[in-house]
Amino acid sequence: MNQSFCWHRKAKDEWDDRADFWHERSKKMWDSGSRQSIIPFIRNHLKQGSNILDVGCADGYGAYKLHQNGYDVTGVDLSTVMIRQARAGLQHTGIEFLQGDACDLPAASKSTDGLMAINVLEWTETPSQALQEFSRVLKKDGLLFAGILGPTAGPRQNSYARLQGQPTICNTMMPWEFRQLASEYGFMCDGGFGVYKEGVSESHYQGLPDDLKQALTFMWVFMLRKAGDSHDG
């Protein structure tokens, strides 16, 4: 690994550069694409009026949909450009958008009822540190909704360079690895669902255990409950 490589700085720069590209696709992803089932899933499990932290909020459209569904939302993202876009586009909604790192959140301990992190932990250098931070800000029995890219996700190509010894900002964590890691940091899995690419039908995964279902996914969305405070620091 290149000793001069700083994951945090490189990640911020790359997401700043990708902000316009992401913004062009964000609304469609949340309204009718790969993320369309996430907000309804959250609504079924987290009572309206709860406060929720959207970590990796990007341009803020997911946070806006949470706000539309009656939640008190704060959006956080590493990218300066994305936070600027979110503030400019959603300035009249009352949603607060803050620049921050998943491993160092701008939130008080035990202050949050829920936390949404969709395709965020795959882009952190040390996912265990982010989970520890999520545990810190969540109240006891608070809910973490985490979307983890599966093996069939196109963005997995972003970690390919590691095979040639080059540094990347995308780790190789799989959904089943995340579930084990989360259990080690005081989270209990309370449910979840898979998002599949075209060509994968229910008949392909019906009856399979979760780890085999996850092997076919574009993304697996977990609902985890904070069970204890052993890693709160």
Helices and strands as residue ranges (DSSP letters): H 7-17, H 19-31, H 38-43, E 51-55, H 61-68, E 72-77, H 80-89, E 96-99, E 112-118, G 121-123, H 127-137, E 138-149, G 154-164, H 175-184, E 187-195, H 202-205, H 210-214, E 219-226
